[in-house]
Amino acid sequence: MTDHPDDSSPSAIAARLVWERSGAQAPTGADLTRAAAAYDRALALGRNIPRQSDKLTAPLLGPRTDIDA
């Protein structure tokens, strides 16, 4: 962890894990804050995808809640 105030937020932790699990060096400080904001935007956009139009083999109906971190 770094000393940036937002580094311990759930979104920052998730963004850091995405970078680290892909074998890359995770950003820190303001860069991590921007990565966390991008992660939040991606989750929000994913929630707007109707179940019947995604590529699952057995789509369900209703709003998506399965992609929340």
PQR file of N, CA, C, O and H, with PARSE charges and radii, in Angstrom:
ATOM      1  N   MET A   1       0.839  -1.176   0.000 -0.4000 1.5000
ATOM      2  CA  MET A   1       0.000   0.000   0.000 -0.0000 2.0000
ATOM      3  C   MET A   1       0.887   1.244   0.000  0.5500 1.7000
ATOM      4  O   MET A   1       1.993   1.249   0.540 -0.5500 1.4000
ATOM      5  N   THR A   2       0.364   2.292  -0.623 -0.4000 1.5000
ATOM      6  CA  THR A   2       1.079   3.558  -0.598 -0.0000 2.0000
ATOM      7  C   THR A   2       0.379   4.504   0.364  0.5500 1.7000
ATOM      8  O   THR A   2      -0.619   4.138   0.985 -0.5500 1.4000
ATOM      9  H   THR A   2      -0.534   2.289  -1.062  0.4000 1.0000
ATOM     10  N   ASP A   3       0.892   5.700   0.485 -0.4000 1.5000
ATOM     11  CA  ASP A   3       0.312   6.627   1.440 -0.0000 2.0000
ATOM     12  C   ASP A   3      -0.740   7.546   0.819  0.5500 1.7000
ATOM     13  O   ASP A   3      -1.167   8.504   1.463 -0.5500 1.4000
ATOM     14  H   ASP A   3       1.703   5.997  -0.019  0.4000 1.0000
ATOM     15  N   HIS A   4      -1.163   7.281  -0.399 -0.4000 1.5000
ATOM     16  CA  HIS A   4      -2.213   8.080  -1.027 -0.0000 2.0000
ATOM     17  C   HIS A   4      -3.535   7.757  -0.338  0.5500 1.7000
ATOM     18  O   HIS A   4      -3.807   6.587  -0.070 -0.5500 1.4000
ATOM     19  H   HIS A   4      -0.817   6.502  -0.923  0.4000 1.0000
ATOM     20  N   PRO A   5      -4.372   8.765  -0.041 -0.5600 1.5000
ATOM     21  CA  PRO A   5      -5.566   8.534   0.769  0.2800 2.0000
ATOM     22  C   PRO A   5      -6.585   7.573   0.158  0.5500 1.7000
ATOM     23  O   PRO A   5      -7.328   6.927   0.897 -0.5500 1.4000
ATOM     24  N   ASP A   6      -6.639   7.462  -1.168 -0.4000 1.5000
ATOM     25  CA  ASP A   6      -7.646   6.604  -1.798 -0.0000 2.0000
ATOM     26  C   ASP A   6      -7.148   5.188  -2.076  0.5500 1.7000
ATOM     27  O   ASP A   6      -7.885   4.388  -2.653 -0.5500 1.4000
ATOM     28  H   ASP A   6      -6.035   7.987  -1.768  0.4000 1.0000
ATOM     29  N   ASP A   7      -5.924   4.856  -1.685 -0.4000 1.5000
ATOM     30  CA  ASP A   7      -5.342   3.565  -2.033 -0.0000 2.0000
ATOM     31  C   ASP A   7      -6.004   2.378  -1.357  0.5500 1.7000
ATOM     32  O   ASP A   7      -5.791   1.243  -1.785 -0.5500 1.4000
ATOM     33  H   ASP A   7      -5.325   5.506  -1.217  0.4000 1.0000
ATOM     34  N   SER A   8      -6.791   2.593  -0.325 -0.4000 1.5000
ATOM     35  CA  SER A   8      -7.413   1.459   0.363 -0.0000 2.0000
ATOM     36  C   SER A   8      -8.892   1.322   0.036  0.5500 1.7000
ATOM     37  O   SER A   8      -9.576   0.500   0.645 -0.5500 1.4000
ATOM     38  H   SER A   8      -6.964   3.515   0.023  0.4000 1.0000
ATOM     39  N   SER A   9      -9.407   2.109  -0.914 -0.4000 1.5000
ATOM     40  CA  SER A   9     -10.808   1.975  -1.299 -0.0000 2.0000
ATOM     41  C   SER A   9     -10.994   0.650  -2.039  0.5500 1.7000
ATOM     42  O   SER A   9     -10.050   0.144  -2.647 -0.5500 1.4000
ATOM     43  H   SER A   9      -8.851   2.777  -1.409  0.4000 1.0000
ATOM     44  N   PRO A  10     -12.199   0.086  -1.991 -0.5600 1.5000
ATOM     45  CA  PRO A  10     -12.434  -1.185  -2.701  0.2800 2.0000
ATOM     46  C   PRO A  10     -12.101  -1.102  -4.189  0.5500 1.7000
ATOM     47  O   PRO A  10     -11.558  -2.050  -4.756 -0.5500 1.4000
ATOM     48  N   SER A  11     -12.419   0.014  -4.817 -0.4000 1.5000
ATOM     49  CA  SER A  11     -12.118   0.160  -6.251 -0.0000 2.0000
ATOM     50  C   SER A  11     -10.624   0.217  -6.507  0.5500 1.7000
ATOM     51  O   SER A  11     -10.142  -0.348  -7.490 -0.5500 1.4000
ATOM     52  H   SER A  11     -12.861   0.784  -4.357  0.4000 1.0000
ATOM     53  N   ALA A  12      -9.883   0.891  -5.637 -0.4000 1.5000
ATOM     54  CA  ALA A  12      -8.429   0.974  -5.801 -0.0000 2.0000
ATOM     55  C   ALA A  12      -7.793  -0.399  -5.602  0.5500 1.7000
ATOM     56  O   ALA A  12      -6.872  -0.774  -6.327 -0.5500 1.4000
ATOM     57  H   ALA A  12     -10.274   1.349  -4.839  0.4000 1.0000
ATOM     58  N   ILE A  13      -8.283  -1.136  -4.629 -0.4000 1.5000
ATOM     59  CA  ILE A  13      -7.759  -2.487  -4.391 -0.0000 2.0000
ATOM     60  C   ILE A  13      -8.043  -3.368  -5.602  0.5500 1.7000
ATOM     61  O   ILE A  13      -7.167  -4.107  -6.051 -0.5500 1.4000
ATOM     62  H   ILE A  13      -9.032  -0.831  -4.041  0.4000 1.0000
ATOM     63  N   ALA A  14      -9.264  -3.294  -6.132 -0.4000 1.5000
ATOM     64  CA  ALA A  14      -9.616  -4.101  -7.309 -0.0000 2.0000
ATOM     65  C   ALA A  14      -8.772  -3.705  -8.518  0.5500 1.7000
ATOM     66  O   ALA A  14      -8.277  -4.571  -9.239 -0.5500 1.4000
ATOM     67  H   ALA A  14      -9.975  -2.694  -5.767  0.4000 1.0000
ATOM     68  N   ALA A  15      -8.605  -2.401  -8.742 -0.4000 1.5000
ATOM     69  CA  ALA A  15      -7.798  -1.937  -9.876 -0.0000 2.0000
ATOM     70  C   ALA A  15      -6.356  -2.408  -9.733  0.5500 1.7000
ATOM     71  O   ALA A  15      -5.743  -2.843 -10.708 -0.5500 1.4000
ATOM     72  H   ALA A  15      -9.007  -1.697  -8.156  0.4000 1.0000
ATOM     73  N   ARG A  16      -5.810  -2.320  -8.511 -0.4000 1.5000
ATOM     74  CA  ARG A  16      -4.437  -2.772  -8.271 -0.0000 2.0000
ATOM     75  C   ARG A  16      -4.317  -4.273  -8.561  0.5500 1.7000
ATOM     76  O   ARG A  16      -3.340  -4.714  -9.166 -0.5500 1.4000
ATOM     77  H   ARG A  16      -6.309  -1.967  -7.719  0.4000 1.0000
ATOM     78  N   LEU A  17      -5.305  -5.049  -8.133 -0.4000 1.5000
ATOM     79  CA  LEU A  17      -5.266  -6.492  -8.368 -0.0000 2.0000
ATOM     80  C   LEU A  17      -5.319  -6.841  -9.849  0.5500 1.7000
ATOM     81  O   LEU A  17      -4.656  -7.778 -10.293 -0.5500 1.4000
ATOM     82  H   LEU A  17      -6.099  -4.691  -7.642  0.4000 1.0000
ATOM     83  N   VAL A  18      -6.111  -6.084 -10.619 -0.4000 1.5000
ATOM     84  CA  VAL A  18      -6.174  -6.326 -12.067 -0.0000 2.0000
ATOM     85  C   VAL A  18      -4.786  -6.170 -12.674  0.5500 1.7000
ATOM     86  O   VAL A  18      -4.352  -7.005 -13.468 -0.5500 1.4000
ATOM     87  H   VAL A  18      -6.650  -5.323 -10.258  0.4000 1.0000
ATOM     88  N   TRP A  19      -4.092  -5.102 -12.300 -0.4000 1.5000
ATOM     89  CA  TRP A  19      -2.742  -4.871 -12.825 -0.0000 2.0000
ATOM     90  C   TRP A  19      -1.786  -5.969 -12.368  0.5500 1.7000
ATOM     91  O   TRP A  19      -1.054  -6.537 -13.178 -0.5500 1.4000
ATOM     92  H   TRP A  19      -4.444  -4.424 -11.655  0.4000 1.0000
ATOM     93  N   GLU A  20      -1.796  -6.266 -11.072 -0.4000 1.5000
ATOM     94  CA  GLU A  20      -0.831  -7.240 -10.535 -0.0000 2.0000
ATOM     95  C   GLU A  20      -1.082  -8.642 -11.064  0.5500 1.7000
ATOM     96  O   GLU A  20      -0.131  -9.358 -11.375 -0.5500 1.4000
ATOM     97  H   GLU A  20      -2.391  -5.805 -10.414  0.4000 1.0000
ATOM     98  N   ARG A  21      -2.340  -9.048 -11.173 -0.4000 1.5000
ATOM     99  CA  ARG A  21      -2.644 -10.397 -11.657 -0.0000 2.0000
ATOM    100  C   ARG A  21      -2.328 -10.565 -13.135  0.5500 1.7000
ATOM    101  O   ARG A  21      -2.152 -11.686 -13.612 -0.5500 1.4000
ATOM    102  H   ARG A  21      -3.113  -8.466 -10.920  0.4000 1.0000
ATOM    103  N   SER A  22      -2.255  -9.450 -13.865 -0.4000 1.5000
ATOM    104  CA  SER A  22      -1.882  -9.542 -15.276 -0.0000 2.0000
ATOM    105  C   SER A  22      -0.367  -9.482 -15.459  0.5500 1.7000
ATOM    106  O   SER A  22       0.133  -9.510 -16.583 -0.5500 1.4000
ATOM    107  H   SER A  22      -2.397  -8.539 -13.478  0.4000 1.0000
ATOM    108  N   GLY A  23       0.361  -9.399 -14.336 -0.4000 1.5000
ATOM    109  CA  GLY A  23       1.811  -9.399 -14.397 -0.0000 2.0000
ATOM    110  C   GLY A  23       2.433  -8.025 -14.560  0.5500 1.7000
ATOM    111  O   GLY A  23       3.638  -7.913 -14.789 -0.5500 1.4000
ATOM    112  H   GLY A  23      -0.045  -9.377 -13.423  0.4000 1.0000
ATOM    113  N   ALA A  24       1.632  -6.983 -14.447 -0.4000 1.5000
ATOM    114  CA  ALA A  24       2.148  -5.619 -14.617 -0.0000 2.0000
ATOM    115  C   ALA A  24       2.356  -4.958 -13.255  0.5500 1.7000
ATOM    116  O   ALA A  24       1.815  -5.407 -12.244 -0.5500 1.4000
ATOM    117  H   ALA A  24       0.654  -7.074 -14.262  0.4000 1.0000
ATOM    118  N   GLN A  25       3.129  -3.913 -13.246 -0.4000 1.5000
ATOM    119  CA  GLN A  25       3.334  -3.121 -12.038 -0.0000 2.0000
ATOM    120  C   GLN A  25       2.108  -2.229 -11.843  0.5500 1.7000
ATOM    121  O   GLN A  25       1.760  -1.450 -12.731 -0.5500 1.4000
ATOM    122  H   GLN A  25       3.569  -3.549 -14.067  0.4000 1.0000
ATOM    123  N   ALA A  26       1.463  -2.337 -10.704 -0.4000 1.5000
ATOM    124  CA  ALA A  26       0.264  -1.541 -10.432 -0.0000 2.0000
ATOM    125  C   ALA A  26       0.624  -0.076 -10.250  0.5500 1.7000
ATOM    126  O   ALA A  26       1.677   0.243  -9.697 -0.5500 1.4000
ATOM    127  H   ALA A  26       1.746  -2.969  -9.982  0.4000 1.0000
ATOM    128  N   PRO A  27      -0.248   0.822 -10.714 -0.5600 1.5000
ATOM    129  CA  PRO A  27       0.007   2.243 -10.501  0.2800 2.0000
ATOM    130  C   PRO A  27      -0.156   2.602  -9.029  0.5500 1.7000
ATOM    131  O   PRO A  27      -0.725   1.834  -8.252 -0.5500 1.4000
ATOM    132  N   THR A  28       0.337   3.750  -8.660 -0.4000 1.5000
ATOM    133  CA  THR A  28       0.211   4.231  -7.287 -0.0000 2.0000
ATOM    134  C   THR A  28      -0.258   5.674  -7.316  0.5500 1.7000
ATOM    135  O   THR A  28      -0.251   6.321  -8.364 -0.5500 1.4000
ATOM    136  H   THR A  28       0.799   4.374  -9.291  0.4000 1.0000
ATOM    137  N   GLY A  29      -0.661   6.167  -6.167 -0.4000 1.5000
ATOM    138  CA  GLY A  29      -1.027   7.574  -6.026 -0.0000 2.0000
ATOM    139  C   GLY A  29      -2.162   7.995  -6.933  0.5500 1.7000
ATOM    140  O   GLY A  29      -3.186   7.319  -7.028 -0.5500 1.4000
ATOM    141  H   GLY A  29      -0.667   5.642  -5.316  0.4000 1.0000
ATOM    142  N   ALA A  30      -1.966   9.128  -7.603 -0.4000 1.5000
ATOM    143  CA  ALA A  30      -2.998   9.684  -8.475 -0.0000 2.0000
ATOM    144  C   ALA A  30      -3.305   8.753  -9.645  0.5500 1.7000
ATOM    145  O   ALA A  30      -4.448   8.690 -10.097 -0.5500 1.4000
ATOM    146  H   ALA A  30      -1.134   9.677  -7.525  0.4000 1.0000
ATOM    147  N   ASP A  31      -2.302   8.030 -10.139 -0.4000 1.5000
ATOM    148  CA  ASP A  31      -2.537   7.084 -11.231 -0.0000 2.0000
ATOM    149  C   ASP A  31      -3.458   5.955 -10.784  0.5500 1.7000
ATOM    150  O   ASP A  31      -4.326   5.524 -11.544 -0.5500 1.4000
ATOM    151  H   ASP A  31      -1.373   8.081  -9.772  0.4000 1.0000
ATOM    152  N   LEU A  32      -3.276   5.475  -9.562 -0.4000 1.5000
ATOM    153  CA  LEU A  32      -4.157   4.439  -9.037 -0.0000 2.0000
ATOM    154  C   LEU A  32      -5.569   4.982  -8.852  0.5500 1.7000
ATOM    155  O   LEU A  32      -6.541   4.269  -9.101 -0.5500 1.4000
ATOM    156  H   LEU A  32      -2.572   5.825  -8.944  0.4000 1.0000
ATOM    157  N   THR A  33      -5.694   6.219  -8.423 -0.4000 1.5000
ATOM    158  CA  THR A  33      -7.013   6.844  -8.276 -0.0000 2.0000
ATOM    159  C   THR A  33      -7.719   6.906  -9.627  0.5500 1.7000
ATOM    160  O   THR A  33      -8.916   6.635  -9.711 -0.5500 1.4000
ATOM    161  H   THR A  33      -4.905   6.798  -8.220  0.4000 1.0000
ATOM    162  N   ARG A  34      -6.991   7.260 -10.682 -0.4000 1.5000
ATOM    163  CA  ARG A  34      -7.579   7.284 -12.025 -0.0000 2.0000
ATOM    164  C   ARG A  34      -7.945   5.882 -12.490  0.5500 1.7000
ATOM    165  O   ARG A  34      -8.988   5.693 -13.115 -0.5500 1.4000
ATOM    166  H   ARG A  34      -6.018   7.481 -10.613  0.4000 1.0000
ATOM    167  N   ALA A  35      -7.103   4.898 -12.195 -0.4000 1.5000
ATOM    168  CA  ALA A  35      -7.405   3.512 -12.572 -0.0000 2.0000
ATOM    169  C   ALA A  35      -8.650   3.019 -11.834  0.5500 1.7000
ATOM    170  O   ALA A  35      -9.475   2.310 -12.410 -0.5500 1.4000
ATOM    171  H   ALA A  35      -6.255   5.051 -11.687  0.4000 1.0000
ATOM    172  N   ALA A  36      -8.785   3.389 -10.575 -0.4000 1.5000
ATOM    173  CA  ALA A  36      -9.964   2.990  -9.796 -0.0000 2.0000
ATOM    174  C   ALA A  36     -11.228   3.636 -10.367  0.5500 1.7000
ATOM    175  O   ALA A  36     -12.277   2.995 -10.426 -0.5500 1.4000
ATOM    176  H   ALA A  36      -8.116   3.966 -10.106  0.4000 1.0000
ATOM    177  N   ALA A  37     -11.135   4.885 -10.783 -0.4000 1.5000
ATOM    178  CA  ALA A  37     -12.286   5.565 -11.387 -0.0000 2.0000
ATOM    179  C   ALA A  37     -12.667   4.891 -12.706  0.5500 1.7000
ATOM    180  O   ALA A  37     -13.852   4.740 -13.004 -0.5500 1.4000
ATOM    181  H   ALA A  37     -10.283   5.406 -10.735  0.4000 1.0000
ATOM    182  N   ALA A  38     -11.676   4.488 -13.492 -0.4000 1.5000
ATOM    183  CA  ALA A  38     -11.951   3.779 -14.743 -0.0000 2.0000
ATOM    184  C   ALA A  38     -12.599   2.428 -14.459  0.5500 1.7000
ATOM    185  O   ALA A  38     -13.506   2.010 -15.178 -0.5500 1.4000
ATOM    186  H   ALA A  38     -10.713   4.611 -13.250  0.4000 1.0000
ATOM    187  N   TYR A  39     -12.139   1.749 -13.420 -0.4000 1.5000
ATOM    188  CA  TYR A  39     -12.734   0.472 -13.016 -0.0000 2.0000
ATOM    189  C   TYR A  39     -14.206   0.674 -12.635  0.5500 1.7000
ATOM    190  O   TYR A  39     -15.064  -0.111 -13.037 -0.5500 1.4000
ATOM    191  H   TYR A  39     -11.401   2.089 -12.836  0.4000 1.0000
ATOM    192  N   ASP A  40     -14.495   1.719 -11.865 -0.4000 1.5000
ATOM    193  CA  ASP A  40     -15.877   2.022 -11.477 -0.0000 2.0000
ATOM    194  C   ASP A  40     -16.746   2.307 -12.703  0.5500 1.7000
ATOM    195  O   ASP A  40     -17.884   1.844 -12.781 -0.5500 1.4000
ATOM    196  H   ASP A  40     -13.798   2.357 -11.539  0.4000 1.0000
ATOM    197  N   ARG A  41     -16.205   3.077 -13.666 -0.4000 1.5000
ATOM    198  CA  ARG A  41     -16.963   3.377 -14.882 -0.0000 2.0000
ATOM    199  C   ARG A  41     -17.232   2.104 -15.678  0.5500 1.7000
ATOM    200  O   ARG A  41     -18.327   1.931 -16.213 -0.5500 1.4000
ATOM    201  H   ARG A  41     -15.281   3.454 -13.602  0.4000 1.0000
ATOM    202  N   ALA A  42     -16.251   1.214 -15.763 -0.4000 1.5000
ATOM    203  CA  ALA A  42     -16.436  -0.038 -16.494 -0.0000 2.0000
ATOM    204  C   ALA A  42     -17.516  -0.900 -15.835  0.5500 1.7000
ATOM    205  O   ALA A  42     -18.335  -1.503 -16.528 -0.5500 1.4000
ATOM    206  H   ALA A  42     -15.362   1.355 -15.328  0.4000 1.0000
ATOM    207  N   LEU A  43     -17.520  -0.959 -14.510 -0.4000 1.5000
ATOM    208  CA  LEU A  43     -18.576  -1.709 -13.819 -0.0000 2.0000
ATOM    209  C   LEU A  43     -19.945  -1.100 -14.081  0.5500 1.7000
ATOM    210  O   LEU A  43     -20.915  -1.820 -14.316 -0.5500 1.4000
ATOM    211  H   LEU A  43     -16.855  -0.469 -13.947  0.4000 1.0000
ATOM    212  N   ALA A  44     -20.025   0.222 -14.039 -0.4000 1.5000
ATOM    213  CA  ALA A  44     -21.303   0.896 -14.274 -0.0000 2.0000
ATOM    214  C   ALA A  44     -21.807   0.627 -15.689  0.5500 1.7000
ATOM    215  O   ALA A  44     -22.996   0.377 -15.889 -0.5500 1.4000
ATOM    216  H   ALA A  44     -19.237   0.807 -13.848  0.4000 1.0000
ATOM    217  N   LEU A  45     -20.911   0.677 -16.664 -0.4000 1.5000
ATOM    218  CA  LEU A  45     -21.314   0.391 -18.040 -0.0000 2.0000
ATOM    219  C   LEU A  45     -21.751  -1.059 -18.186  0.5500 1.7000
ATOM    220  O   LEU A  45     -22.720  -1.341 -18.891 -0.5500 1.4000
ATOM    221  H   LEU A  45     -19.946   0.881 -16.502  0.4000 1.0000
ATOM    222  N   GLY A  46     -21.063  -1.971 -17.541 -0.4000 1.5000
ATOM    223  CA  GLY A  46     -21.420  -3.386 -17.612 -0.0000 2.0000
ATOM    224  C   GLY A  46     -22.779  -3.677 -17.012  0.5500 1.7000
ATOM    225  O   GLY A  46     -23.488  -4.573 -17.471 -0.5500 1.4000
ATOM    226  H   GLY A  46     -20.276  -1.742 -16.968  0.4000 1.0000
ATOM    227  N   ARG A  47     -23.143  -2.925 -15.991 -0.4000 1.5000
ATOM    228  CA  ARG A  47     -24.457  -3.114 -15.385 -0.0000 2.0000
ATOM    229  C   ARG A  47     -25.585  -2.712 -16.322  0.5500 1.7000
ATOM    230  O   ARG A  47     -26.719  -3.162 -16.158 -0.5500 1.4000
ATOM    231  H   ARG A  47     -22.568  -2.197 -15.618  0.4000 1.0000
ATOM    232  N   ASN A  48     -25.283  -1.871 -17.301 -0.4000 1.5000
ATOM    233  CA  ASN A  48     -26.303  -1.415 -18.245 -0.0000 2.0000
ATOM    234  C   ASN A  48     -26.506  -2.365 -19.417  0.5500 1.7000
ATOM    235  O   ASN A  48     -27.383  -2.126 -20.248 -0.5500 1.4000
ATOM    236  H   ASN A  48     -24.362  -1.506 -17.435  0.4000 1.0000
ATOM    237  N   ILE A  49     -25.726  -3.428 -19.505 -0.4000 1.5000
ATOM    238  CA  ILE A  49     -25.889  -4.389 -20.593 -0.0000 2.0000
ATOM    239  C   ILE A  49     -27.050  -5.306 -20.243  0.5500 1.7000
ATOM    240  O   ILE A  49     -26.992  -6.022 -19.243 -0.5500 1.4000
ATOM    241  H   ILE A  49     -25.014  -3.621 -18.830  0.4000 1.0000
ATOM    242  N   PRO A  50     -28.090  -5.294 -21.040 -0.5600 1.5000
ATOM    243  CA  PRO A  50     -29.215  -6.183 -20.757  0.2800 2.0000
ATOM    244  C   PRO A  50     -28.785  -7.637 -20.825  0.5500 1.7000
ATOM    245  O   PRO A  50     -27.988  -8.013 -21.684 -0.5500 1.4000
ATOM    246  N   ARG A  51     -29.302  -8.444 -19.936 -0.4000 1.5000
ATOM    247  CA  ARG A  51     -28.926  -9.853 -19.883 -0.0000 2.0000
ATOM    248  C   ARG A  51     -29.186 -10.570 -21.196  0.5500 1.7000
ATOM    249  O   ARG A  51     -28.396 -11.424 -21.596 -0.5500 1.4000
ATOM    250  H   ARG A  51     -29.950  -8.139 -19.238  0.4000 1.0000
ATOM    251  N   GLN A  52     -30.263 -10.245 -21.864 -0.4000 1.5000
ATOM    252  CA  GLN A  52     -30.597 -10.967 -23.081 -0.0000 2.0000
ATOM    253  C   GLN A  52     -29.691 -10.614 -24.253  0.5500 1.7000
ATOM    254  O   GLN A  52     -29.711 -11.317 -25.263 -0.5500 1.4000
ATOM    255  H   GLN A  52     -30.905  -9.550 -21.539  0.4000 1.0000
ATOM    256  N   SER A  53     -28.892  -9.544 -24.154 -0.4000 1.5000
ATOM    257  CA  SER A  53     -28.038  -9.187 -25.277 -0.0000 2.0000
ATOM    258  C   SER A  53     -26.559  -9.465 -25.018  0.5500 1.7000
ATOM    259  O   SER A  53     -25.721  -9.163 -25.868 -0.5500 1.4000
ATOM    260  H   SER A  53     -28.876  -8.973 -23.334  0.4000 1.0000
ATOM    261  N   ASP A  54     -26.224 -10.035 -23.861 -0.4000 1.5000
ATOM    262  CA  ASP A  54     -24.817 -10.384 -23.674 -0.0000 2.0000
ATOM    263  C   ASP A  54     -24.560 -11.770 -24.250  0.5500 1.7000
ATOM    264  O   ASP A  54     -25.476 -12.409 -24.769 -0.5500 1.4000
ATOM    265  H   ASP A  54     -26.904 -10.281 -23.171  0.4000 1.0000
ATOM    266  N   LYS A  55     -23.351 -12.224 -24.165 -0.4000 1.5000
ATOM    267  CA  LYS A  55     -22.946 -13.438 -24.876 -0.0000 2.0000
ATOM    268  C   LYS A  55     -23.002 -14.711 -24.019  0.5500 1.7000
ATOM    269  O   LYS A  55     -22.346 -15.699 -24.350 -0.5500 1.4000
ATOM    270  H   LYS A  55     -22.607 -11.706 -23.743  0.4000 1.0000
ATOM    271  N   LEU A  56     -23.760 -14.704 -22.944 -0.4000 1.5000
ATOM    272  CA  LEU A  56     -23.861 -15.904 -22.119 -0.0000 2.0000
ATOM    273  C   LEU A  56     -24.656 -16.985 -22.846  0.5500 1.7000
ATOM    274  O   LEU A  56     -25.518 -16.677 -23.668 -0.5500 1.4000
ATOM    275  H   LEU A  56     -24.293 -13.902 -22.675  0.4000 1.0000
ATOM    276  N   THR A  57     -24.373 -18.224 -22.550 -0.4000 1.5000
ATOM    277  CA  THR A  57     -25.099 -19.308 -23.204 -0.0000 2.0000
ATOM    278  C   THR A  57     -26.514 -19.457 -22.662  0.5500 1.7000
ATOM    279  O   THR A  57     -27.394 -19.937 -23.376 -0.5500 1.4000
ATOM    280  H   THR A  57     -23.673 -18.474 -21.881  0.4000 1.0000
ATOM    281  N   ALA A  58     -26.750 -19.061 -21.429 -0.4000 1.5000
ATOM    282  CA  ALA A  58     -28.081 -19.133 -20.843 -0.0000 2.0000
ATOM    283  C   ALA A  58     -28.399 -17.785 -20.176  0.5500 1.7000
ATOM    284  O   ALA A  58     -28.336 -17.674 -18.951 -0.5500 1.4000
ATOM    285  H   ALA A  58     -26.035 -18.670 -20.849  0.4000 1.0000
ATOM    286  N   PRO A  59     -28.740 -16.765 -20.970 -0.5600 1.5000
ATOM    287  CA  PRO A  59     -28.968 -15.445 -20.387  0.2800 2.0000
ATOM    288  C   PRO A  59     -30.152 -15.428 -19.430  0.5500 1.7000
ATOM    289  O   PRO A  59     -31.127 -16.161 -19.602 -0.5500 1.4000
ATOM    290  N   LEU A  60     -30.043 -14.583 -18.427 -0.4000 1.5000
ATOM    291  CA  LEU A  60     -31.110 -14.384 -17.465 -0.0000 2.0000
ATOM    292  C   LEU A  60     -31.763 -13.043 -17.744  0.5500 1.7000
ATOM    293  O   LEU A  60     -31.231 -12.239 -18.509 -0.5500 1.4000
ATOM    294  H   LEU A  60     -29.251 -13.988 -18.287  0.4000 1.0000
ATOM    295  N   LEU A  61     -32.898 -12.801 -17.137 -0.4000 1.5000
ATOM    296  CA  LEU A  61     -33.572 -11.526 -17.304 -0.0000 2.0000
ATOM    297  C   LEU A  61     -33.339 -10.665 -16.083  0.5500 1.7000
ATOM    298  O   LEU A  61     -33.074 -11.178 -14.996 -0.5500 1.4000
ATOM    299  H   LEU A  61     -33.330 -13.455 -16.516  0.4000 1.0000
ATOM    300  N   GLY A  62     -33.437  -9.376 -16.253 -0.4000 1.5000
ATOM    301  CA  GLY A  62     -33.294  -8.468 -15.129 -0.0000 2.0000
ATOM    302  C   GLY A  62     -31.961  -7.762 -15.127  0.5500 1.7000
ATOM    303  O   GLY A  62     -31.091  -8.053 -15.947 -0.5500 1.4000
ATOM    304  H   GLY A  62     -33.653  -8.959 -17.136  0.4000 1.0000
ATOM    305  N   PRO A  63     -31.801  -6.829 -14.199 -0.5600 1.5000
ATOM    306  CA  PRO A  63     -30.547  -6.065 -14.132  0.2800 2.0000
ATOM    307  C   PRO A  63     -29.383  -6.942 -13.691  0.5500 1.7000
ATOM    308  O   PRO A  63     -29.563  -7.923 -12.970 -0.5500 1.4000
ATOM    309  N   ARG A  64     -28.201  -6.574 -14.134 -0.4000 1.5000
ATOM    310  CA  ARG A  64     -27.002  -7.344 -13.783 -0.0000 2.0000
ATOM    311  C   ARG A  64     -26.506  -6.934 -12.409  0.5500 1.7000
ATOM    312  O   ARG A  64     -26.309  -5.750 -12.134 -0.5500 1.4000
ATOM    313  H   ARG A  64     -28.055  -5.777 -14.720  0.4000 1.0000
ATOM    314  N   THR A  65     -26.307  -7.914 -11.558 -0.4000 1.5000
ATOM    315  CA  THR A  65     -25.699  -7.660 -10.254 -0.0000 2.0000
ATOM    316  C   THR A  65     -24.512  -8.593 -10.031  0.5500 1.7000
ATOM    317  O   THR A  65     -23.846  -8.509  -8.999 -0.5500 1.4000
ATOM    318  H   THR A  65     -26.467  -8.875 -11.781  0.4000 1.0000
ATOM    319  N   ASP A  66     -24.244  -9.472 -10.977 -0.4000 1.5000
ATOM    320  CA  ASP A  66     -23.194 -10.470 -10.812 -0.0000 2.0000
ATOM    321  C   ASP A  66     -21.797  -9.920 -11.040  0.5500 1.7000
ATOM    322  O   ASP A  66     -20.820 -10.602 -10.730 -0.5500 1.4000
ATOM    323  H   ASP A  66     -24.785  -9.540 -11.815  0.4000 1.0000
ATOM    324  N   ILE A  67     -21.667  -8.698 -11.578 -0.4000 1.5000
ATOM    325  CA  ILE A  67     -20.333  -8.173 -11.874 -0.0000 2.0000
ATOM    326  C   ILE A  67     -19.858  -7.185 -10.836  0.5500 1.7000
ATOM    327  O   ILE A  67     -18.810  -6.564 -11.012 -0.5500 1.4000
ATOM    328  H   ILE A  67     -22.460  -8.144 -11.830  0.4000 1.0000
ATOM    329  N   ASP A  68     -20.601  -7.025  -9.762 -0.4000 1.5000
ATOM    330  CA  ASP A  68     -20.164  -6.131  -8.693 -0.0000 2.0000
ATOM    331  C   ASP A  68     -18.965  -6.720  -7.976  0.5500 1.7000
ATOM    332  O   ASP A  68     -18.883  -7.929  -7.759 -0.5500 1.4000
ATOM    333  H   ASP A  68     -21.452  -7.529  -9.619  0.4000 1.0000
ATOM    334  N   ALA A  69     -18.043  -5.854  -7.615 -0.4000 1.5000
ATOM    335  CA  ALA A  69     -16.837  -6.302  -6.916 -0.0000 2.0000
ATOM    336  C   ALA A  69     -17.132  -6.578  -5.466  0.5500 1.7000
ATOM    337  O   ALA A  69     -16.235  -6.965  -4.716 -0.5500 1.4000
ATOM    338  H   ALA A  69     -18.110  -4.872  -7.791  0.4000 1.0000
TER
END
